[in-house]
Amino acid sequence: MRESGILLHPTSLPSQYGIGDLGPSAYAFIDWLVEAGQRYWQILPLGPVDGYGSPYSSVSAFAGNELLISPELLVEEGLLPLSALNDGEIPRAAVDSPVHYQTVANAKRKLLQHAFSMSGFDRSEGNHPLWEHFARFCSEEAWWLKVYAAYQSLAEMFPGIPWAEWHLKAPGIPLEMLRRGEFDPLGKDLPEVLQKNYRFHCFVQFLFCRQWDALHRYAATHGIKIFGDVPIYVSYHSADVWAHPQYFFLDDDYRPIEVAGVPPDYFNATGQLWGNPVYRWDILCRDGYRWWIERFHSVFERVDLARVDHFRGFAAYWSVPAGHPTAEHGKWVPGPGAHFFEVLLKSWEGPWRETAANTRTLPIVAEDLGHITPDVIALRRMFGFPGMAVLQFAFGPAKVDQFLPDKVAPDTVMYSGTHDNDTSLGWFQHEVRGDPALLARLRQYCRAEPDSISWDMIELAFQSRSEIAIVPLQDVLGLGSDARMNIPGTPSNNWRWRFSPASLTKALAERLRQVTEKTGRIAISQPAAASSPQSR
């Protein structure tokens, strides 16, 4: 079945609280997707973000982003009084203003702490109607939640101090017990200095999971699949590395020995130095890849399909000695290869994806852009994982012929652009319009004028031979470079774009639906309209 969808991270949804969240605008967006005949809502990773808002630099591979928690839904569930939203406790902002992460983080934390104490969750026993749900959540999710909440509590106790030095600052606190999660899920046997903060972080994750699960169910009820994202690496400053240092190349003082990146290429003469610690795949293999298997199962409790970022790292990864200023002096090191996915398949209890050949496989899309060698292609095809294609790369300076709409392989997800690309209009104006050769190449396929290029690219993506076509909402709205989500290699001023609710009109939905029908991607079983968010 040929399908299509929209790429939009929840932070980009309109909201008067400074950042998009899991509240009414998320439900309204699902309704609009249904009206537009789409099947997928693709998002970026849902984990906690760093100070710059990057969803690819998180303190946990399992936790959710507290900034996405909807204040309005907290009021609905009796966890906050309405006055908390109206008395200036959380600053208001224009519904489509760019996200200011530090401002939002401070305001959301204050609001969540208010809910925590007002509803009695700050005590070891509570009488709120949701208390039993909370206690059950803490028990059922203890396998990751205990370590995450302990890590966050310690990080806040020792701000700015790397976890490898906590033992110097915390005499009397049983760090190894905390690292292994050997304590009560509600933290009743923790040192008193940690108990309240620990329970707060459990409470925040309870709220996130509760709101996300409700939204995911609403999407499923209305025929929309959530298309998630799995970063291959985790941050050194994370609960995952703190709790499982044996799975990473660290020295005896828990400092990274080797870090991740990619080698020099057409786009970057010195490569990209990401700095994440690389995996000890031999140790992970000896443990049956338990951490990774738990991670995949956790992801697919939240989404229906997932893009695995930097998939080529499972075949071979670029390893750079820690301390080098660039990625130039790294080397290729073999990854776990097919053995990892064979073990994962044997343990799989999550959803399956039906392939075009009527076989079942994991619901994974392999991000196979960049320096891709035959072994990477062979690995993803061995397990029936679709790859990725980006139209901008077909018509840009790299001229990647296999990404042309009439040449792309069907086992591919076609994008007009991704979160790392400029919008189609911005790309056309800055990269293509002034280059006669590129412009001529593009005009073999479409009109390619500033007033048409966004929809030209949407139609080319949808017309392609790919099983799935995804376009960023920015292209549907015809926006320029000001709406770009991320510029790789630049840490600041990314992940901030938001759209206005007035821009998602019925006329726009109808136009997208017509293109979807014309290109044979309409969801046959999908209703033409959905109920409003207020009716849920």
C-alpha positions, -999 to +999 in steps of 0.1 A: +000+000+000+013+035-009+010+059+020+019+094+030+022+117+059+035+149+075+067+156+095+060+179+124+075+177+159+050+185+187+071+214+199+061+232+166+024+230+175+006+263+184+002+270+221+000+301+243+024+285+267+056+291+247+060+256+231+038+231+214+025+203+236+003+173+239-029+193+245-058+205+223-036+216+193-021+181+190-056+166+188-066+193+163-036+184+141-046+148+140-081+158+129-065+179+102-043+150+090-074+128+087-092+156+067-061+158+044-061+121+037-028+113+054-018+081+072+014+092+092+023+119+117+061+118+118+078+133+149+113+136+162+126+119+194+103+124+224+130+123+251+141+152+273+160+179+254+193+197+261+195+234+268+193+242+231+162+221+226+178+193+206+158+161+208+190+143+197+209+151+229+189+136+258+196+126+293+176+094+288+167+069+260+135+060+278+121+092+294+097+117+279+101+154+274+085+173+303+082+204+281+055+186+261+032+182+290+000+202+284-010+226+312-046+226+300-048+188+304-034+191+339-063+214+348-087+189+332-075+161+354-076+182+386-039+184+390-038+222+387-064+249+394-074+270+364-060+300+383-025+286+378-028+293+341-044+327+345-023+344+373+009+347+354+025+316+369+033+304+334+042+333+310+019+336+279+033+339+244+019+343+209+006+309+198+031+307+170+061+325+185+095+307+183+103+285+213+126+301+239+137+269+257+151+283+289+121+304+295+098+276+288+118+251+309+117+274+339+080+281+336+070+244+330+091+232+359+075+257+382+040+246+370+048+209+374+061+215+409+029+233+417+009+203+405+032+179+424+027+196+457-010+207+453-022+173+444-003+156+472+021+135+451+050+150+470+041+127+500+049+090+503+011+083+504-015+103+486-052+106+483-056+121+448-078+100+425-047+093+403-025+082+432-031+044+425-024+050+388+008+067+397+019+040+421+012+013+395+031+033+369+061+036+391+061-001+398+055-012+361+081+012+347+106+008+375+131-010+352+140+024+337+122+050+358+141+044+390+175+049+375+163+079+355+147+097+384+177+090+407+201+103+380+180+135+376+178+140+414+216+137+417+223+159+387+202+186+403+219+181+437+253+186+420+247+210+391+274+213+365+294+184+380+299+153+357+284+121+371+319+106+371+327+130+400+296+126+421+313+102+444+336+130+454+307+151+465+283+126+479+298+108+509+271+087+525+249+085+495+248+049+481+256+057+445+261+021+434+227+012+448+211+041+430+229+032+398+215-003+399+180+008+409+181-013+441+154+006+460+116+010+463+099+023+431+083+052+451+117+060+467+106+054+503+139+039+512+161+065+495+182+090+516+159+117+527+178+144+508+168+126+475+132+114+482+111+144+472+131+152+441+131+115+430+093+113+434+089+146+415+107+131+384+086+100+386+055+122+388+066+142+357+072+110+337+038+097+348+022+129+334+040+127+302+032+090+296-004+095+305-008+124+281+012+108+253-007+075+256-040+093+253-029+112+222-015+080+206-048+062+212-067+091+197-045+089+166-050+052+163-088+056+166-087+080+137-064+060+114-032+079+120+000+061+127+027+078+148+061+076+130+088+081+156+126+084+157+154+065+175+188+082+178+215+056+176+237+072+203+230+086+237+245+115+255+275+109+278+256+131+304+227+106+306+211+082+329+219+054+304+257+059+305+257+064+342+237+032+349+255+011+322+291+023+319+302-012+309+283-008+276+304+022+264+341+028+257+351+046+290+383+045+309+387+036+346+376+071+356+344+067+335+357+092+309+351+085+272+379+068+253+363+068+219+334+091+206+311+090+177+310+111+145+312+108+107+342+112+084+349+141+061+326+143+031+312+166+004+294+187+030+321+189+057+358+189+051+366+178+087+337+155+092+312+158+121+323+152+157+292+143+177+310+134+209+287+106+221+305+077+237+305+047+213+292+013+223+311-018+235+291-041+212+310-071+225+297-065+260+262-057+248+263-089+228+274-109+258+244-095+277+220-105+249+217-068+238+193-065+267+196-027+269+189-022+232+161-047+232+144-028+261+150+004+243+132-008+211+103-022+231+100+011+249+100+030+217+072+009+202+050+013+232+048+049+220+049+048+182+038+026+153+068+030+131+103+044+138+132+059+119+165+045+132+189+074+130+224+067+115+214+031+107+248+025+091+263+024+126+250-011+130+271-022+100+302+000+108+306+032+128+332+060+127+351+060+160+372+091+170+398+091+199+383+113+226+399+147+228+404+152+191+390+186+179+376+172+146+364+138+132+392+136+107+413+111+126+387+085+133+384+050+119+357+026+107+349-001+133+325-030+126+291-028+143+270-058+155+256-064+120+228-089+113+234-107+147+218-078+166+186-078+145+184-116+146+184-115+184+160-086+185+136-104+162+136-135+184+126-115+214+101-092+197+068-087+213+059-054+197+040-044+165+050-058+132+052-043+097+039-060+066+063-057+037+054-055+000+064-092-002+037-101+024+063-109+051+066-095+086+094-074+099+102-049+126+084-015+120+117+002+114+129+027+087+166+028+083+181+063+080+207+054+054+217+088+041+254+099+038+284+076+034+265+043+026+284+012+016+270-020+001+271-038+035+247-012+049+222-017+020+225-054+024+219-053+061+186-033+059+173-053+029+181-086+048+155-076+073+131-058+050+137-023+064+129+006+041+156+031+035+153+069+030+155+093+000+155+131+000+144+149-031+166+179-024+196+156-027+185+144-061+183+180-075+211+196-054+249+198-060+253+161-050+228+150-078+220+117-062+203+099-092+188+071-071+167+097-052+150+110-084+112+103-081+112+079-111+143+060-100+139+057-063+135+021-050+100+012-037+114+000-004+122+036+005+106+065+024+107+096+002+110+130+017+109+164+001+133+174+029+139+164+065+143+184+098+180+188+089+172+204+055+161+239+046+124+241+035+118+235-002+113+272-008+144+282+011+164+255-006+152+266-040+159+303-034+194+297-019+208+267-036+190+260-069+176+292-084+211+307-091+226+275-105+215+270-142+225+234-143+206+225-111+176+245-122+175+228-156+177+194-139+148+203-116+127+217-145+128+183-162+104+172-135+084+203-125+076+239-131+101+250-104+092+287-097+092+304-063+054+304-062+051+267-071+082+249-057+068+238-023+039+220-039+061+209-068+082+190-043+052+176-025+038+162-057+071+148-068+075+131-035+040+117-036+044+106-073+076+087-066+079+050-065+084+050-027+060+030-005+058+060+019+062+097+012+066+122+040+067+160+037+074+186+064+045+208+073+066+238+063+064+227+027+026+223+028+025+258+042+049+271+015+073+286+040+109+298+035+141+295+054+128+312+085+108+281+092+138+257+090+139+234+120+176+226+123+210+235+107+233+206+115+266+215+132+251+247+148+241+242+184+219+273+189+188+288+174+174+255+162+142+235+170+123+268+176+098+270+147+060+269+153+031+274+131-002+294+134-034+274+139-051+297+114-028+283+086-043+247+088-074+255+067-100+232+052-089+244+018-053+234+025-064+200+038-085+195+006-056+205-016-033+179+001-061+153+000-065+158-038-027+153-044-028+122-021-057+107-041-042+116-075-010+098-066-027+067-052-017+073-015-050+079+001-058+057+031-087+036+018-101+028+053-096+063+066-126+085+074-130+118+056-133+137+089-127+132+126-144+145+157-131+177+173-105+176+202-132+188+226-153+157+219-127+132+231 
